[in-house]
């Protein structure tokens, strides 16, 4: 049962960290690796999928904005205009490869939101975002393994 709750906690932290809400999942990931009570592969898969799912929520909110305007979102979920403009600039400059960097702090979450506002295809979105986010967790896992 401890494994279930550990993975559920990882999933929750990873999901929220990928949304426009401020949160962090890396510390939870490394902490659970260090505790040694959860299969590292299960932890990696859970973190990667949940973090991607949070980005899909951002994409969907972007779709909502594209159709109904920013007023359709509650005030606390509206993107910060400065971050949104930066993300829009990144996406305009680098196109779809920028989604591989959706894991970056500050700019990554708005990038996924911008992709939704621009009607970027969901299937390609999920593949690109999952690749980047899984790469980040893989690097954390490899780094932790190296220092243990």
Secondary structure, 3 states (H helix, E strand, C coil): CHHHHHHHHHHHHHHHHHCCCCCCCHHHHHHHHHHCCCCHHHHHHHHHHHHHHHHHHHHHHHHHHHHHCHHHCCHHHCCCHHHHHHHHHHHHHHHHHHHHHCCCCCHHHHHHHHHHHCCCCHHHHHHHHHHHHHHHHHHHHHHHHHHC
